[in-house]
Amino acid sequence: MTENIKVWPGTPLSEKDIKEKRILVTEWQPNLKYAWDAGIGYGRYFAELKKGRIVGTRCDKCRRVLLPARVFCEWCFRTVDAWVHLQDTGTVNTFSVAYTGTAAERLKEPLIPALIEIDGSGGVAIMHLISEVDPWKVKMGMRVRAVWKPEQEREGAITDIAYWKPI
Amino acid sequence: MRKVAVVGAGMTKFMRRAQETGKELAWETAKMALDSCELTIKDVDCVVMGTAPDAFDMIHMKSEYLSDGAGAWRKPYMRGFLGGGTGVFTANQAWYHVASGLFDVCLAITEEKMSSCLPHPQGAFVTCWDQFTESPLGTSLLWFFAWEMNRYMTAHGITEREIALVSVKNKKNALDHPCAQLSADITVDDVMGSEMMAWPVKRLDVSPTSDGAVALVFAAEDVAKRITDRPVWVQGVGWCVDTMYIGQRDLYYPKYVEYAARMAYDMAGIKEPRKEIDIAEPYDPFSYKELHNAEGLLLCDKGEAARLLVDGETQRTGRQPWCPSGGALGVGNAIAATGMMKVAELFWQLRGEAGKRQVPGKPRRGVAQAWGDEMQVGTVIVLGV
């Protein structure tokens, strides 16, 4: 069947068609604003970040640390047992040297986004950024430490940790 | 459960920007699929729609918007959504609509119009991340793929040059696909020299954003046998979702793809997928993903996919061709439509209708897979004749 089809539907447009207004479009820019409640688990997690501490929760059934902190263990499907204090040091699980931002815009200076296994969590990683290092010298397994924002600038958010730097 | 066959297929070109609206793309592909098996919309008992995030075109309840182009009015209609896994899942949905005995003929349509989102549809992905612990870091979707590719390469000692061969193979395969957006004859050096997006991901490791639509017609056994002498049977389906906390699983291996594949293989009675599957369409939005997903599909040992690729075993003329269509890297990545494009490719290949893309040796069984959501869902379908 397909070898006999000569014309496949669809009309590709070029950049020029748009720029020279050869086709008609209707534009709309949403002006929406949301406020997401941090909830019980993340609420405490962020409150502790504001104090310069990383906390997780612990499930005694699967003996696992949950990070970011949450109030229920999704595997055992039960309420967690305790809050646990973790270190603000960790190990690079994986990383990138990124020249792209959120909307695929290009960055002149690369960022080093990484998954960092937090000490005391049994190897659970969180997403964050590494800095104060030559991006091409970052390695998996590299030891890093959190660089906290000054206390008065912290607002109870993941960005209260400014970035992580090699130990 | 009843036996179900795919009896018809339709597809639009994949393109960076289509003049057609989403409805028009859906209509074109639906009509083409029905025409291909000489059915009319009156023969269709129900319709399923697959289309990825509403944020791409900011049309809320997009499946309702698309419903006239889908031929859905005054029929049972629903949309399934699993992010990038949607395309194959929509085929799975069509299967259970018919296998359950509720309907005899189901029209399955997948549509994507990513170009509406300016300046780049990647921006629409920002709310896919956790809004508390991830998005505030200025997250780019590409970061995730970079982490995973890095982890995969490092775990197995695979090189960037080996992975680049996937792009070379798939873009070349796509030269024979009449709907392809980014087919090309390129070299490993071209990939290695292309713009660094997020190391180790380079521009030519990445599939494009696309507009396009694909449709398939599913029919119960007795109906399928009346419609065509060459039904392509759905032998197995599977899908599985894994943890959203990416820091609590090791990215080097897609376990959820394996679970989905095992579900589909069990249903199909497949014990040795490497021997019993003739062609595969693993999801390849990024070059390493074809290898990563093929390992999850149990088509080779963990870490062995690159060797099969380098040895030419996954070429169209190889022992087990992967992405003979040209895949997302070559044909284009109209998210939901790309997953179903892979199912359509199996349909055409297994009927011997793939034209210049035809895999030699009369393939009898194929597996297609898509992947997505928050990069932790696998959807799988096995077709056979």
Interface residues (C-beta under 8 A of the other chain):
Chain A: M1 T2 E3 I5 W8 P9 G10 T11 P12 L13 D17 I18 I23 W28 P30 W36 A38 Y42 F46 L67 P68 E74 N93 T94 F95 S96 V97 A98 Y99 T100 G101 T102 A103 A104 E105 P110 L111 P113 A114 L115 E117 V124 A125 I126 M127 H128 L129 M140 A157 I158 T159
Chain B: A9 M11 T12 K13 F14 M15 R16 R17 A18 Q19 E20 L25 E28 T29 M32 S36 M58 P119 H120 Q122 G123 V126 D130 Q131 F132 T133 E134 P136 L137 G138 T139 S140 L142 W143 A146 W147 E148 N150 R151 T154 P178 C179 E195 M196 M197 A198 W199 P200 V201 D211 G212 T243 Y245 I246 G247 Q248 L251 W348 R351 E353 A354 G355 K356
